[in-house]
Amino acid sequence: MSKKNKDIQVQIKEEVRQIDGKEQTVSQLVIGKKIIGEIIPDNKNFQAYTDGRLLGNYKSLDDGIEALIRNWNLHE
């Protein structure tokens, strides 16, 4: 018997932080009350972090979000 997929609500919260002396908008992906990752803009690319480690560099914010969700789904 297969399991039924359940919908999970993912929220994107933005906050402004000082990074290397510059104010940058950091996007946090949140499921429930747990932060599953952060995306930080880096020039024309976006860096995705999960659990304090760099997951990769992505060309768009959407690609970074997709990678974080894919990584969370793989490890949870």
N, C-alpha and C positions, 0 to 999 in steps of 0.2 A: 504494500500500500504506500502510495507516495504522500509526502507532506504537502499541505496547501501553502502556497506562498502568502505571506502576510505583508501588508503595506507598512513601510517604515517611513516616518516623516523626518526628513533631513532639513535642518534650518541653516541658513547662512547669516552669520552675524559679522558685522564690520566694526572695527575699532581702529582708532588712530594711535600709533605708537612711534616712539623715537627709535630709529634704527640707523646706526652710523651717523648720528647727528642730524638726520632728516626725519621729518614727520611723514610716515607712510600709512596707508590704509591697509590693514591686515584683515583678510576674510577668514573666519573660523567656521568650520563645518561642525554642526552639533546634532547629535542624535539623542533624544531624551535630554539628560543633563550632562552627557559625556561629550567632550570635544574630541572628535576623531582626527582632526588635522587642521593645519593652517596654510593659507596661500599668501605669499608675499610677492608683490611686484618687484621685478628686477630689470630695469631698463625696458626693453620690449618684450621680455619673457616673464614667466611667473614661476616661482619656486614653491613646491609643495612639501610640507613638513608633516610628519606623523611621529608622535612620541619623541620629539626632539631630534629626529634624524631626517636628513634630506631624502625625499622620495624621488625627486627628479625635477628637471626644468621643462616647462611647457610653453607653447606658443600662445595659448589663450587661457583665460580664467576657466572656461568650461572644460578644457582638457585637464587642467589641474584638479578640478572638482571631481570629474569622472575617475581620475586615477586614485584619488583619496577614497572614494566610495568603493571602487573595485578592490583596493587594498584592505579596507575595513571588512568588506564582505568575505574576502579570502581568509582572514585571520579570526573572524568572530564565529 
